[in-house]
């Protein structure tokens, strides 16, 4: 099943999309990758959904990636008298460790790590930023504040602390249990929440031990301060605009999003734009024009994938949401200005054989009538470096490893196929022609470009480029290893 677009679609599964029939419908409509949110799923639900995705994968004969989204620490106020109180602008309000129900002058905040990091002048955001407090005095077990923006506060509403780095691990006991379960179930990407520093990823990489790729969610201003190092320590990045949009002023989010996309492309790491992309479609069969423009903007900027959350997990129109996102992406990629922008953002090649090969690949595809680029990869390295170039011809990625094939299904322009390993150059050319024909990427007589690493099967050795004409299997029979009869 070939997609006639390059940017990918991630669909979150939930109550509205948990049957095999609905998951298949989402896939056939355009979803390339499925996300499972540990915040709202039991182990039984996760196992059931992963099993259905793998059944669909077998039926469609196309690798499908599964993302396990870890919940991370949830910072919340405690209980309140009557379940809710009203905070008035300019009034004093105290947060403390006292577990007794709060009122309109104080509330419990059962997180000593927050008090340990506070200082006068720091802002606290409650209920997704709807209420804003400013600290006037604080200690190890309290914070006195002034209400800057008041309103109604309910039990257990979230707390964001945008101005400081909290002495808090991004992983809770629940995350450890969810991670172990997900790895045992064979998820392909793990998405950690609440990452603030590059050091936060080191422990996760040790725990994952190569069994999945790491898709770091950027949702804290502190993470943006360490952007280059966090991207370097990740296999991919998600622009998680929910919490990021709470903790950053709204006017800063678009420029931060563009900066993240540019940095990821320069580093050759896939980047996902997520949260509220088509949010009105939770309840409406059509998106707002602003939402359509938001999706288009991410695609114009060169994002590898755009993500649907509640739209497909709990919305009334999950398939319609995927369908309109698919149409928006296709429309953008047909615009001549899209290619102009993509080429203008082409990063300089790094001084390595792999980037020299892929830079040449970009020029060849632009100069010759190439139908498809074929990459041979074991770890995914060659394919990722090719995708960094955003060539005009689609990328057909061939790999003997099913794990690699699945992970690459998240990446811009990649049509991933698991195929037996190869040993000789002529076998490489023959296999490329066979798969390009079978997957409808080329016809007999058309041109394809192949990149690979020698010796075959060794990771990170991209050092060969071959231009070939697509031939029928009969035409190549009897040739030797150099393509001569």
C-alpha positions as CSV (number, residue, x, y, z in Angstrom):
1,X,0.0,0.0,0.0
2,X,1.9,3.0,-1.3
3,X,1.2,6.5,0.1
4,X,1.3,9.3,-2.5
5,X,2.7,11.7,0.1
6,X,5.9,12.1,2.1
7,X,4.9,13.4,5.6
8,X,3.4,10.7,7.8
9,X,0.3,10.6,10.0
10,X,0.3,9.3,13.5
11,X,-3.1,8.2,15.0
12,X,-3.7,7.7,18.7
13,X,-5.8,4.7,19.6
14,X,-8.4,4.8,22.3
15,X,-12.1,4.1,23.0
16,X,-13.2,5.4,19.6
17,X,-10.6,3.4,17.7
18,X,-10.0,0.1,19.5
19,X,-11.6,-2.5,17.2
20,X,-9.6,-4.3,14.5
21,X,-12.1,-2.9,11.9
22,X,-11.6,0.7,13.0
23,X,-7.8,0.4,13.2
24,X,-7.7,-1.1,9.7
25,X,-10.0,1.7,8.5
26,X,-7.7,4.3,10.0
27,X,-4.7,2.6,8.3
28,X,-6.3,2.3,4.9
29,X,-7.4,6.0,5.1
30,X,-3.9,7.2,5.8
31,X,-2.6,6.5,9.3
32,X,1.0,5.3,9.1
33,X,1.9,4.9,12.8
34,X,-0.2,4.2,15.9
35,X,0.3,5.8,19.3
36,X,-0.7,4.2,22.6
37,X,-1.1,6.6,25.5
38,X,-0.2,5.0,28.8
39,X,-2.0,7.8,30.7
40,X,-5.4,6.4,29.6
41,X,-4.7,2.7,28.9
42,X,-4.5,-0.5,31.0
43,X,-2.1,-3.3,30.3
44,X,-5.0,-5.3,28.9
45,X,-6.0,-2.5,26.5
46,X,-2.4,-2.0,25.4
47,X,-1.9,-5.7,24.7
48,X,-5.2,-5.9,22.8
49,X,-4.4,-2.9,20.6
50,X,-0.8,-4.0,19.9
51,X,-2.1,-7.4,18.9
52,X,-4.6,-5.9,16.5
53,X,-1.9,-3.7,15.0
54,X,0.3,-6.7,14.4
55,X,-2.5,-8.6,12.8
56,X,-3.2,-5.7,10.5
57,X,0.5,-5.6,9.7
58,X,0.5,-9.2,8.6
59,X,-2.7,-8.7,6.6
60,X,-1.3,-5.6,4.8
61,X,2.3,-6.9,4.4
62,X,3.5,-3.4,5.4
63,X,5.5,-2.6,8.5
64,X,3.6,-0.4,11.0
65,X,5.3,1.4,13.9
66,X,3.8,1.5,17.5
67,X,4.6,4.4,19.8
68,X,4.3,3.9,23.5
69,X,3.7,7.3,25.1
70,X,4.8,7.3,28.8
71,X,2.8,9.4,31.2
72,X,5.6,11.0,33.3
73,X,5.1,12.7,36.6
74,X,1.8,14.5,36.9
75,X,2.0,17.6,39.2
76,X,-1.5,18.4,40.7
77,X,-3.0,20.3,43.5
78,X,-4.8,18.3,46.1
79,X,-8.5,18.2,47.1
80,X,-10.6,21.4,47.8
81,X,-13.6,22.1,50.0
82,X,-16.7,21.4,47.9
83,X,-14.5,20.2,45.0
84,X,-13.9,23.7,43.7
85,X,-13.0,27.3,44.8
86,X,-12.7,30.7,43.1
87,X,-9.4,32.6,43.2
88,X,-9.6,36.4,42.9
89,X,-7.1,38.5,41.1
90,X,-4.7,40.3,43.4
91,X,-5.5,38.1,46.4
92,X,-3.0,36.1,48.4
93,X,-3.0,32.4,48.0
94,X,-0.9,29.7,49.8
95,X,0.2,26.3,48.5
96,X,1.6,23.9,51.1
97,X,2.1,20.2,52.1
98,X,-0.9,20.2,54.5
99,X,-3.2,17.4,53.1
100,X,-6.4,19.0,54.5
101,X,-8.8,20.2,51.8
102,X,-8.1,23.7,50.4
103,X,-10.2,26.8,50.2
104,X,-10.0,30.2,48.5
105,X,-6.9,31.1,50.5
106,X,-4.8,27.9,50.4
107,X,-4.6,24.5,48.7
108,X,-2.5,21.4,49.2
109,X,0.3,20.8,46.8
110,X,1.7,17.3,47.6
111,X,5.0,17.8,45.7
112,X,7.9,18.8,48.0
113,X,10.2,18.8,44.9
114,X,8.3,21.9,43.6
115,X,8.9,23.8,46.9
116,X,12.6,22.9,46.8
117,X,13.0,24.6,43.4
118,X,10.9,27.7,43.9
119,X,12.1,31.3,44.6
120,X,10.4,34.6,44.7
121,X,9.1,35.9,41.4
122,X,8.6,32.4,39.9
123,X,5.2,31.9,38.1
124,X,3.0,28.9,38.8
125,X,0.3,27.9,36.2
126,X,-2.8,26.0,37.3
127,X,-5.3,24.1,35.1
128,X,-3.4,24.2,31.8
129,X,-2.4,27.8,32.4
130,X,-5.9,29.2,33.0
131,X,-4.8,30.5,36.4
132,X,-1.5,32.2,37.1
133,X,0.1,32.7,40.5
134,X,3.4,34.5,41.3
135,X,5.5,33.4,44.3
136,X,6.2,36.1,46.9
137,X,7.7,33.9,49.6
138,X,8.5,30.2,49.9
139,X,10.1,27.5,52.0
140,X,10.6,23.8,51.9
141,X,6.9,23.1,52.7
142,X,5.0,26.2,51.4
143,X,4.8,28.9,48.8
144,X,3.0,32.2,49.3
145,X,1.7,33.7,46.1
146,X,-0.3,36.5,44.6
147,X,-3.1,35.6,42.2
148,X,-2.2,37.2,38.8
149,X,-5.0,35.6,36.8
150,X,-7.8,34.2,38.9
151,X,-10.8,32.0,38.1
152,X,-12.3,28.7,39.3
153,X,-10.0,26.0,40.5
154,X,-11.1,22.4,40.9
155,X,-9.7,19.3,42.6
156,X,-6.6,17.7,41.2
157,X,-6.0,20.3,38.5
158,X,-2.5,20.3,37.0
159,X,0.4,22.5,38.0
160,X,3.1,23.8,35.6
161,X,6.3,25.5,36.8
162,X,7.8,27.0,33.6
163,X,10.5,29.2,35.1
164,X,12.6,26.5,36.9
165,X,14.2,23.1,36.4
166,X,12.6,20.8,38.9
167,X,14.7,18.3,40.8
168,X,12.4,15.5,39.5
169,X,13.0,12.4,37.4
170,X,10.9,12.2,34.3
171,X,10.1,8.6,35.1
172,X,7.7,7.4,37.8
173,X,7.1,3.9,39.0
174,X,4.2,3.7,36.7
175,X,6.4,4.6,33.8
176,X,8.9,1.9,34.7
177,X,6.1,-0.7,34.7
178,X,4.6,0.6,31.4
179,X,8.0,0.7,29.8
180,X,8.8,-2.9,30.7
181,X,5.4,-4.1,29.5
182,X,5.7,-2.2,26.2
183,X,9.2,-3.5,25.5
184,X,8.0,-7.0,26.1
185,X,5.1,-6.4,23.7
186,X,7.5,-5.2,21.0
187,X,6.7,-1.5,20.7
188,X,8.9,0.4,18.2
189,X,9.2,3.9,19.7
190,X,9.1,5.0,23.4
191,X,8.0,8.6,24.0
192,X,9.2,10.0,27.4
193,X,7.4,12.9,29.0
194,X,8.7,15.8,31.1
195,X,12.3,15.6,29.8
196,X,14.2,18.7,31.0
197,X,17.8,17.9,30.5
198,X,20.0,15.6,28.3
199,X,20.8,13.5,31.4
200,X,17.1,12.5,31.6
201,X,17.5,10.4,28.5
202,X,20.6,8.5,29.6
203,X,18.7,6.3,32.1
204,X,16.0,5.6,29.6
205,X,18.5,4.5,26.9
206,X,20.0,2.1,29.4
207,X,16.6,0.6,30.2
208,X,15.5,0.4,26.6
209,X,18.8,-1.2,25.6
210,X,18.2,-0.9,21.9
211,X,14.8,-2.7,22.0
212,X,13.0,0.5,20.8
213,X,13.8,4.0,19.5
214,X,13.4,7.0,21.7
215,X,11.0,9.8,20.6
216,X,11.6,12.6,23.1
217,X,8.6,14.8,23.8
218,X,9.6,18.5,24.1
219,X,7.1,20.1,26.4
220,X,9.3,22.0,28.9
221,X,11.0,25.4,28.4
222,X,14.1,23.9,30.1
223,X,14.3,21.3,27.4
224,X,14.4,24.0,24.7
225,X,17.4,25.5,26.6
226,X,19.2,22.2,25.9
227,X,17.7,21.6,22.5
228,X,20.8,20.5,20.6
229,X,22.0,18.1,23.3
230,X,18.5,16.6,23.8
231,X,18.1,16.0,20.0
232,X,21.5,14.5,19.9
233,X,20.5,12.0,22.6
234,X,17.2,11.1,21.0
235,X,16.3,9.0,18.0
236,X,13.5,11.4,17.2
237,X,11.6,14.3,18.7
238,X,8.0,15.3,19.3
239,X,6.9,18.9,19.5
240,X,4.3,18.3,22.3
241,X,2.5,21.6,22.1
242,X,0.1,20.9,24.9
243,X,2.3,21.5,27.9
244,X,4.8,23.5,25.8
245,X,2.0,25.8,24.9
246,X,1.1,26.2,28.6
247,X,4.6,26.9,29.8
248,X,5.6,29.2,26.9
249,X,3.8,32.4,25.9
250,X,1.6,31.5,23.0
251,X,3.4,33.8,20.6
252,X,6.6,31.9,21.2
253,X,5.3,28.5,20.3
254,X,5.4,28.8,16.5
255,X,9.0,30.0,16.3
256,X,10.1,27.3,18.8
257,X,8.3,24.7,16.7
258,X,10.2,25.9,13.6
259,X,13.5,25.9,15.4
260,X,13.0,22.3,16.6
261,X,12.1,21.2,13.0
262,X,15.2,22.9,11.6
263,X,17.5,21.5,14.2
264,X,16.1,18.0,13.8
265,X,16.5,18.0,10.1
266,X,20.1,19.3,10.3
267,X,20.8,16.4,12.7
268,X,19.0,13.9,10.6
269,X,16.4,13.0,13.3
270,X,12.7,12.6,12.6
271,X,10.4,15.2,14.1
272,X,6.7,15.0,14.9
273,X,4.4,18.0,15.4
274,X,1.6,17.1,17.8
275,X,-1.4,18.3,19.9
276,X,-4.5,20.2,18.9
277,X,-3.9,19.8,15.2
278,X,-7.5,19.1,14.3
279,X,-9.0,19.4,17.8
280,X,-12.4,20.7,16.7
281,X,-12.9,17.3,14.9
282,X,-13.3,15.6,18.3
283,X,-16.9,16.8,17.9
284,X,-17.1,18.2,14.3
285,X,-16.9,16.3,11.0
286,X,-14.8,19.2,9.5
287,X,-11.8,21.1,11.0
288,X,-11.6,24.9,11.3
289,X,-9.6,26.7,8.6
290,X,-7.0,27.6,11.2
291,X,-6.5,24.0,12.1
292,X,-6.1,23.1,8.4
293,X,-3.5,25.9,8.1
294,X,-1.7,24.6,11.2
295,X,-1.3,21.1,9.7
296,X,-0.2,22.6,6.4
297,X,2.3,24.9,8.1
298,X,4.0,21.9,9.8
299,X,4.2,20.1,6.5
300,X,5.6,23.2,4.7
301,X,8.3,23.4,7.4
302,X,9.4,19.9,6.7
303,X,8.0,17.9,9.7
304,X,8.4,14.1,9.3
305,X,4.9,13.5,10.8
306,X,1.9,15.1,12.2
307,X,-0.1,13.6,15.0
308,X,-3.8,13.2,16.0
309,X,-4.5,12.7,19.7
310,X,-8.1,12.8,21.0
311,X,-9.3,13.3,17.5
312,X,-8.8,9.6,16.8
313,X,-8.7,8.2,20.4
314,X,-11.9,9.6,21.7
315,X,-13.5,11.7,19.0
316,X,-16.7,11.2,17.1
317,X,-15.0,11.4,13.6
318,X,-11.7,9.5,13.9
319,X,-11.6,8.3,10.3
320,X,-12.7,11.7,8.9
321,X,-9.8,13.3,10.9
322,X,-7.2,11.0,9.2
323,X,-8.8,11.5,5.8
324,X,-8.7,15.4,6.0
325,X,-5.1,15.3,7.3
326,X,-4.1,13.0,4.5
327,X,-5.7,15.5,1.9
328,X,-4.1,18.5,3.5
329,X,-0.6,16.9,3.3
330,X,-1.1,15.8,-0.3
331,X,-2.3,19.3,-1.3
332,X,0.7,21.0,0.4
333,X,3.2,18.6,-1.3
334,X,1.8,19.3,-4.7
335,X,2.4,23.0,-4.3
336,X,5.5,24.2,-6.1
337,X,6.4,26.5,-3.2
338,X,6.6,23.4,-0.9
339,X,9.6,22.1,-2.8
340,X,11.1,25.6,-2.9
341,X,11.0,25.8,0.9
342,X,12.2,22.2,1.4
343,X,15.2,22.8,-0.8
344,X,15.9,26.2,0.8
345,X,16.1,24.4,4.2
346,X,18.5,21.8,2.9
347,X,21.2,21.5,5.6
348,X,24.9,21.4,4.7
349,X,26.3,17.8,4.5
350,X,28.6,16.7,7.3
351,X,32.1,15.7,6.3
352,X,31.3,12.0,6.2
353,X,31.1,9.4,3.4
354,X,27.4,8.9,4.1
355,X,26.6,12.6,3.8
356,X,28.7,12.9,0.7
357,X,26.8,10.0,-0.9
358,X,23.4,11.5,0.1
359,X,24.3,15.0,-1.1
360,X,25.2,13.4,-4.4
361,X,21.9,11.5,-4.3
362,X,19.9,14.8,-3.9
363,X,21.7,16.3,-7.0
364,X,21.2,13.2,-9.1
365,X,17.5,12.9,-8.3
366,X,17.1,16.6,-9.2
367,X,19.0,16.3,-12.5
368,X,17.8,12.9,-13.8
369,X,14.2,11.6,-14.3
370,X,14.6,9.2,-11.3
371,X,11.4,7.3,-10.3
372,X,12.6,6.1,-6.9
373,X,15.5,6.2,-4.5
374,X,16.3,2.8,-3.0
375,X,18.3,2.5,0.3
376,X,19.7,-0.7,1.7
377,X,20.0,-0.5,5.5
378,X,20.4,-2.7,8.5
379,X,20.1,-0.2,11.3
380,X,18.3,2.5,9.4
381,X,21.3,4.8,9.2
382,X,21.5,5.0,5.4
383,X,17.8,5.6,5.0
384,X,17.8,8.4,7.7
385,X,20.6,10.2,6.0
386,X,18.8,10.0,2.7
387,X,15.6,11.3,4.2
388,X,17.5,14.2,5.7
389,X,18.1,15.4,2.1
390,X,14.4,15.3,1.2
391,X,15.0,14.0,-2.3
392,X,12.3,14.7,-5.0
393,X,11.9,11.0,-5.7
394,X,10.3,8.7,-3.0
395,X,12.5,6.6,-0.8
396,X,12.1,2.9,-0.9
397,X,13.9,1.5,2.1
398,X,14.9,-2.2,2.0
399,X,16.1,-3.9,5.2
400,X,16.3,-7.5,6.5
401,X,15.3,-6.3,10.0
402,X,11.6,-6.0,10.8
403,X,12.3,-3.7,13.8
404,X,14.2,-1.3,11.5
405,X,11.4,-1.4,8.9
406,X,8.8,-0.5,11.5
407,X,10.8,2.3,13.1
408,X,11.4,3.9,9.7
409,X,7.7,4.1,8.9
410,X,7.6,7.2,11.0
411,X,10.2,9.0,8.8
412,X,9.5,11.5,5.9
413,X,9.2,10.0,2.5
414,X,10.0,6.4,3.6
415,X,8.2,3.4,2.2
416,X,9.7,0.6,4.3
417,X,10.0,-3.0,3.1
418,X,11.4,-6.0,4.9
419,X,13.4,-8.1,2.5
420,X,16.0,-10.9,2.8
421,X,19.6,-9.7,3.2
422,X,21.9,-9.4,0.1
423,X,25.5,-10.4,-0.5
424,X,26.5,-9.1,-3.9
425,X,26.1,-5.8,-5.8
426,X,24.2,-7.4,-8.7
427,X,21.9,-9.0,-6.2
428,X,21.3,-5.5,-4.7
429,X,20.4,-4.1,-8.1
430,X,18.1,-7.0,-9.0
431,X,16.3,-6.8,-5.6
432,X,15.9,-3.0,-5.9
433,X,14.3,-3.5,-9.4
434,X,12.0,-6.3,-8.2
435,X,10.7,-4.4,-5.2
436,X,10.3,-1.1,-7.0
437,X,8.2,-2.9,-9.6
438,X,6.2,-4.9,-7.0
439,X,5.5,-1.8,-4.9
440,X,4.5,0.3,-7.9
441,X,7.3,2.8,-7.6
442,X,8.8,2.3,-11.0
443,X,8.2,0.7,-14.4
444,X,10.5,-1.3,-16.6
445,X,13.0,1.1,-18.3
446,X,12.8,3.8,-15.7
447,X,15.7,5.0,-13.6
448,X,16.3,4.4,-10.0
449,X,19.2,5.4,-7.7
450,X,20.5,3.0,-5.1
451,X,22.6,3.8,-2.0
452,X,24.1,1.2,0.4
453,X,27.0,0.4,2.6
454,X,29.8,-2.0,1.9
455,X,30.3,-4.5,3.3
456,X,26.6,-5.3,3.3
457,X,24.9,-5.7,6.7
458,X,27.4,-3.5,8.6
459,X,25.7,-0.5,10.2
460,X,26.8,3.1,9.5
461,X,28.9,2.4,6.4
462,X,27.0,4.2,3.6
463,X,29.6,4.5,0.9
464,X,28.1,3.4,-2.4
465,X,25.7,5.0,-5.0
466,X,24.5,3.2,-8.1
467,X,22.3,4.4,-10.9
468,X,20.4,1.6,-12.6
469,X,17.6,1.1,-15.2
470,X,14.7,-1.0,-14.0
471,X,14.7,-4.3,-15.8
472,X,12.5,-7.3,-15.6
473,X,13.8,-10.3,-13.6
474,X,14.2,-12.3,-16.9
475,X,16.5,-9.6,-18.3
476,X,19.0,-9.9,-15.5
477,X,19.2,-13.7,-15.4
478,X,22.6,-15.0,-16.3
479,X,24.5,-11.8,-15.3
480,X,27.6,-12.0,-13.1
481,X,28.4,-10.0,-10.0
482,X,29.4,-7.0,-12.2
483,X,26.3,-6.9,-14.2
484,X,28.0,-8.5,-17.3
485,X,26.8,-11.7,-19.1
